Structure formats: C-alpha cells, structure tokens
C-alpha cells in the first residue's frame, strides 16, 4: 500500500525507467507469482502507454506528497515564529489540489490496467484449460 492507503496494482511488479534506452522508454516486468506461478514477462513501452502513464503518475504522487510534507513543516515553523504564513498556506492548498488530481488520474489508470490484466489472465486461463482438455483427449 502507498501512503494514501491505496493498494498497488496487483500485477504490476516492477516498472523502471531505463535511461540507457532513451527518453520516453520504460521497462515493465509483470509477475504473476501470487497466482501460484512464477511467470514473468517484460516489455518496453513508450510514454503514451497506460502503464508508462501510471508509472509517471505514481512518481508524481510520491513527489507531491514530499512537497506537501515539507510545506506543512514550513507552515509549522512560520507559526512557531509568529510569522505570516498566508502565502505558504496558499502554496499548500494548491499542492493539495494537484495531489488530488494526480490521485484521481492514478485511480483511473489503475482501473484500466487492472481491467486489461484481468482480460489477459482470463485468456491465459482459457488457453490453459483448452490445452489440458486436448491432453486428456489425447491420453484417452
């Protein structure tokens, strides 16, 4: 789970930006270990791919959370020193709006990703069932 209490995408094991692959390239490694297997698949995708967008939004959420923490600490210090913290509060409010928008986008992208993965795993299960059925028929 992340700091907002939202679970990470179930099937997204590792997504990393690989600088040596050039700007806009991501390496994605999907794992299905929780399904009882150890299947792994990797792929390179561009910035417009939903998974790459999800990685970017996840990164932004972490960055903005850090900025929110720093801004809150600044406001506390300003209050303790009895300084005017009006502009610092305005910055905090705008960071909170930005964070909210990124969280909404992340939720949307996660839903799309999880729906895509559910379809992929359904196809894999069906193909596996068909293969087992074929083996049984051959054995009989």
LINKA-V603486 format. One record per pair of residues at least 12 apart in sequence whose C-alpha atoms are under 10 Angstrom apart, sorted by the first residue. I is the first residue (numbers start at 0). J is the second residue. Records with the same first field share a line. If there is no record, write none. Layout:
BEGIN
I: J / J
END
This chain:
BEGIN
1: 57 / 60 / 61
2: 60 / 61 / 64
3: 60 / 64 / 102
5: 102 / 106
6: 109
7: 57 / 109
8: 53 / 106 / 108 / 109 / 110 / 112 / 113 / 116
9: 29 / 30 / 31 / 33 / 109 / 112 / 113 / 116
10: 28 / 29 / 30 / 31 / 32 / 33 / 34 / 112 / 113 / 116 / 117
11: 27 / 28 / 29 / 30 / 31 / 50 / 54 / 109 / 112 / 113 / 116
12: 27 / 28 / 29 / 30 / 31 / 32 / 39
13: 26 / 27 / 28 / 29 / 30 / 41 / 54
14: 26 / 27 / 28 / 29 / 41 / 42 / 43 / 50 / 51 / 53 / 54
15: 27 / 28 / 43 / 51 / 54
16: 43 / 51 / 54 / 55
17: 43
20: 43
22: 45 / 46
23: 43 / 44 / 45 / 46 / 47 / 51
24: 43 / 44 / 45 / 46 / 47 / 48 / 51
25: 42 / 43 / 44 / 45 / 46 / 48 / 50 / 51 / 54
26: 41 / 42 / 43 / 44 / 45 / 51
27: 40 / 41 / 42 / 43 / 44 / 50 / 51 / 54
28: 40 / 41 / 42 / 43
29: 41 / 42 / 116
31: 120
49: 108 / 109 / 111 / 112
50: 108 / 109 / 111 / 112
51: 108
52: 104 / 105 / 108
53: 104 / 105 / 106 / 107 / 108 / 109 / 111 / 112
54: 105 / 108
55: 101 / 105
56: 98 / 100 / 101 / 102 / 103 / 104 / 105 / 106 / 108
57: 101 / 102 / 104 / 105
58: 101
59: 97 / 98 / 101 / 102 / 105
60: 97 / 98 / 99 / 100 / 101 / 102 / 105
61: 98
62: 98
63: 94 / 95 / 97 / 98 / 99 / 101
64: 94 / 95 / 98
66: 90 / 91 / 94 / 95 / 98
67: 90 / 91 / 92 / 93 / 94 / 95 / 98
68: 91
69: 91
70: 87 / 88 / 90 / 91 / 92 / 94
71: 87 / 88 / 90 / 91
73: 87 / 88 / 91
74: 86 / 87 / 88 / 91
END
